[in-house]
């Protein structure tokens, strides 16, 4: 599973923008802009001022979860260097610590440990997926007899080999386990069966509690459950699940990011969303939160700060080859907004596509080609992005805009309405562009 799934990121993280914007559909089919006054439909506020204050008051503990486990097994490994067991337990504890707070230093330590301990292919594949080293993950998964069907699923799913992922999951036996249910939920979501995926994660939460799984696992399950609750249209249930995750792992950045998504999308509260996204970043959230934060700040009228945030994201994402590999897609989307950086954006999406061909890879390539003016090529690749998995609203939005520019008005109308329907995960700017395209009888936003 890639790093975003591993950490239990909000669902919108799969396809670019994570700003969740729920839309009211007026009688007669006209789309209306949502309120941005801090309250959702019918005046409901899900991330209340009290919840916001409570979350912002939580700090990462001086000794974060898994600290003592890591110390204990590191001491044992030092005392018994010939014993591979202790080194593997350190690696396991560090992977869980990474899941809790996203500190990449844990992954570096795991890399060293599994080399010394001659770890199996499953552990190595998990590490490579977390780093977006997809070729190495494939080699580790297929070159070792100890890799089970669940890890094979993770690798094939990340690479976009959906049929092979399904076959790998069918080859497993325990259909009531957390390992099985959490992966089946991915398949259900890809088929558009969000409520069924949500129900699977309700069972996952029960399982990890019943078996007293480590705190990072229990927090991850709650965040993922919250994501599916939000995606299926129940922000109140999502908030409860995110807050429960924070009770398990204090200041967990994925849970805070989930609350930020509710504040931005369901509550329409720009200040609350801004503060929560900033706190999530401070606590270890992935850098691809930064473009979302920039969008929020820009909506609030501070273009200079928004530009500074985007500039910082670009610099940090380009800081090393490893960082660029992790953030190729969000970096390409940001760079594609500027004509002078389109060539660099194209290089990034092609490099990504050389390693994996999941829908996100085709979507990114399609959008960059669209921004370059190649509407025919963009539409060809956008269709590949929406073919194998049910498109999320951001994917449907971009595909709809591209379809309109390519002259396929019927597909454009269908996709843009799909993007605006239900629990849409769109930024206010995307909402305005989609409404303009539909309301004006147009189905494409021309390049500016």
N, C-alpha and C positions, 0 to 999 in steps of 0.2 A: 504494500500500500504506500502511496507516496506520502511525503511529509505532511501535506495538509490533511489528508485523511488520518494519518497516524496521530496527529495532534488534535483531531476532533474539531477542525475548523468549520465555521459556518458554511452552509451548502453553497452559497453564492461564490465562495472561493473557487469553486470548480471552473468557473468561466468568466474570469475578469472581474467586473465590478461586483462588490458585495453590498452595495447600498440597497436595502430592501424598502421598496416604496409601494404600499398598498393603495390601490386606486378604486374610487367609486365610479360605477358605471351608471350614468344617468338614464332615465327613461328615454327611449328612442334611440339608444345605442351611442350617444355622444359621451366621450370621455371627459371627465372633469379633473382638474388638478387637485391634488390633495392639499390639505392644510399643512402649514409648517409652523404651527404655533405651539407645539409641544403636546398636542392631544390628537388621538386618532379618530376614526369614525365614531360618531355619536358622542364625541367628547371624551372617549376613553383614553386614559393614560396608563400604560403598562409599566414602564420604568418610571416610577413615581420619584418625586424629589427625595423622599425618605430612602428609597432603594438606591438612588444615585449617591446620596451622601454616605450610606453604609458601604457601598462598594469602593468608593474613592478613599475611604478611611482605612481600607485593608492594605497592608504592606506585605511584600514577600518576606516570609520568616527568615530570621538570621540563619537558621538551619533548615533549609527547604526539605520537603519530602524526599526520602531515600538517602539523605545525608548519612545517617547512622549505619544503614545497610552497606553503603559504599565503603565507609571507614572500616567496618568490621571485616568484610571480605578482602579488602586491600591488605589489612594487617595479616590475615590468614594466608593470603597469597604470598606475602613477603616472607612469612615464617616457613612456608612449605612451597618453595618455587617449583618443585617437581609435580605439584598437584594441579592439574588443569581445571578441576572443579571450581576452586575458589576464584580463579581468573574469569571463568565463564559467569559465575554469579556476580562478580563486579560488573561485567559487561551488561548483564541483564538489568542490574540496578541502575546503571547509567543510562541505558535506553529508556527506562521508565522515568528517570529524572528529566531526560530530554523531552519526553512526552508531556511532563508536567509544566515545564517552563521554557522549553525551546532553546536552551543554551547549547550552541554547536560544539562547545568544548567537550561535552559529554561524548559526542560522536567521534571526535578525534581520539579520545581515550579508548573508546570501544574498538576503534580501528587497530590501535596498538595491541590491545588485549587479545583480540581474536586471532591476530597473527601469531602471538606467542603461544596461545592455547590450541592452535590448529582447529578453530571452530568449524562447525558444519556449515553446509551451504545455506540452510535456513537463516541462521544468524547473519551470515555475510550478505545474503540477499536483502534482508531487512535494513541493514546499514546502508547498502548502496541505494535502495529506494529512498531512504530518508535524505540522501544527498543528491538525488536525481541523477545517479550514475546508472542509467537504465541498461546500457549494454553489459556492464559488470553484474548488475542484478540478474539479468537473463542467464549469463554464463554461470553464476553461482547457483541459481535455481536448477538449471538443467545439468550441471556437472557434478551433482552430489546426490547419492542415493538416500540421504536422510531428509530430504526436503519433502514435506507433506503437501497435500492438495490445497491447503489453505494458503501457504506461501506461494505456491504456483499460481493460485488465483490472483494474489496481490500483484505478482509480476506481470502476468498477462493483462490484467485490468489496467495497470498503469501504462502499459505499452499500447493499449488499444486493441489487443487481440481478444475481443469479447467472446467469440465462440470458444476459444481455448480456455478462457477463464470459466465459462459455464461448464465445460467438460471437467475441468479440475475440481470444481465444487461438487458436481454430481458424483465424483469419485470418492467423496468423503462419506462417513457413515453416521456421525452423531448430529442429527438434524435439530437437536434441541440445545446444542452448545452455543456459547457466546461466539466462538470462532465461526460457526456455520451461520448463525442468525445475522451477525453483523455484516457478513459478506452477501448473504441473500438480500439484505436490505439495499445494497448497492444495485443489485440486478433489478429489484422491484422499482426503485427510483428511476433507473434508466428506462424502464418500460412505462413510466408515467404513473405508477401505482404508489403514490406518495403515502397515502394513508396506510397501506399494507406495510410499507417500509417503516413508518412510524411505529406501528404495532410490534414489529420485530424488535425495534430498539427498546420498547417498553419491557419486553421479555429479557433483553440483554441487561438492562439496569437491574432487574430482579436477580438474574443469574450472578452478576458480579458481586452483588451484596450477599447473596446466599452463600457463595463460596469464599467470601471475605478476601476478594482479590486486592492487590496493592492499591493504595490511594490513587495513584495516577490513572490506573485502569478504571476505577469507579468514577473518577471525575470525567475521564474521556467518554465513558458511556453516557453520562448525564448530559454532557455538551452535545454529543451526537443526537441523543434523544430530543434535546431542546431544538436542535437544528431542524429535525423532521417535524416537530410540532409547529414550528414557525412556518416552515415550507408548506405545511398542510393547512395553514390558516388559523392557528390558535396561539396568538402571541402571549396570552396569559399563561398557558401551560409551558410555553418556551421559557418565559421569565422564571417560573418556579423551578424548572429543571436547571437553568443556568445558575441560579442562586444556590441550589442544592450542590452543584459542582463546586462552588466556592466554599461551601461548608466542608467539603472533603479535602480540597487542595486550595488553601488560602491564596488569594490573588492570582488564581489561574488565568493566564492571558486569553486562552480560548473561550472561557466562560465570560470574561469581560467583553471580549469581542462580540460574542453572541448577544449580550445585553445592548451593546452599541448598535447592532443591527436592528434590534427592536426599537430602540430610541429613534433611530434614523428613519426606519421604514414604517413601523406601525404607529409610533407616536408623532412622527414628523418633527421631532425636537432636535434642531441642529446643534444648539449648545450642549445638550446632554450627550449626543452622539460624538461630538468633537472631544469632549472631556473623557469619555469612555474609551474611544479609540486611542487617544494619547496615553491613557493609563495602560491599556493593553500593550502598546508598543514599549512602554517603559518596563513592563513586566516580562517581556520576551516574545511578544507576538512577531510573526513574520513581517518582513519589511513591506510586503505587498499590501499591507494595510495603509501605507503612506499615501498612495494615490487616491484612495477613498477619503482619507482625512483631508487631502488637498481639495477634493471636490466639495466637501462640506464647508471648508473655510472660504472657498470661492463663492459658494451660494450665500454665505453670510456677508459677502461684500469685500473681503480682504484679498484682493488679487495678488498683492505683493507677497503675503504670507503663503498663499497657495503655490505661487511660483517657487518660493524658497523651499517648500516641502517637497515639491516634485524634483527640484534640483538636488536636494539632499538624497532623495530616493535613488535617482539616477547615479549619483556618485557612489553611494554605498553598494548598490547592486552591481556596479562595475568594478568594485574595489579589488576583486580577485576572480580568477577563473571559476573557482568553486561557487562564489556568490553569484556571478553572472549565470552560471548553469542553473542555479536554483530559481532565479528570477527572470529567465528569458522571456516568458510570456507577458507578465505585467510590464516589464521594461519595454518590450516591443510596442505594447498598446500606448504607453506614455510617449515614447519617441515618435510614434506614427502620427501624433497630433501636430507635429511640426514638419513641414515639407523638407527642411534641410536635413532631418534625421531619418527620412524614409529608407534610405539605403541601409543604414545601420539596423533599423527595425526589420527589414527584409532578411538581412544576414542572421539575425537572432531567430526568427521563426523558421528559417530553413535549417538552421543547426538543430533546433528543437525537433523538427519533423524528421530529421535524419536518425533520431534516436527513438522516437515513438510516434504513433499515428492515431492517437485517440482523438475524439471530437474536438477537444481544446486546441490541438495542434492545427487542425484544418481551419478552425474558426480564426485563429490568430493569423494564419497565412492569408485567409480570405479578406480579413479586415485591412491588413497592410496593403494588399493588392488593390483593394477598393480605394484606399487613401492615395494610392499612386495613380489612380485613374483607369486601371485595368478592370472594368466592371464585369466583362465577360469571364475572365479568369477567376475573379473574386467570387462570382455566383457559382461557378463550377465547384470551387472548393468549399463554399458555404453549404452547398447541398450535401457534401460528404460529412460536414460537421453535424448536420441534423438528421442524418440517415440512420445511424446505428443506435443512438440513445435519444430518449425524449429530450429535446432542447430545453435548457433553463431559460427563463425570460431574457437575460442578457444575450444569450446566444440567438434566441428568436428575434430579438430587436435588431442585432447586427445583420442577421441573415435577411430580415425583412427590408432593411435599408438597402442592402446590397441587391436584393431581388428587384426592388423598385428602380434602382439605377441601371440595372441590366435590362429593364423593360418587361419583366415578368410581374405584371401588376396583380394578378390573381394571387400568386404566392406571397407577394409583398403584403397585401391586405391581410391574408390569413396569418402570416407570421407576426405582423405588428399587432394585430388584435390579440393573438396568443400572448405576446409579450406584455400587453396591457391588462390582460385578464387575470383575476384572482390575486394570489399572493405574489405579486411581481417583485422582482429583485432588480429594480432599475434606479438609477440616479435621477434627480429632478430634471437634469438636462436631457437624459434619454427619454423621459416621459414627454417633455415638451416637443422633442423632435418627432417622436412617434405620433403624437396627437396632431402636430402640424401636417405630417405626411398624410394621415387619414382624413383629418378635417378639411384640408384644402383640396381633397381629391387627388393629391399626389401620392406617390408611393416610394419616393426616394428623396433623400436629402443630398443635394448636389454638393460637391466639394467646394469649400470656400477658399 
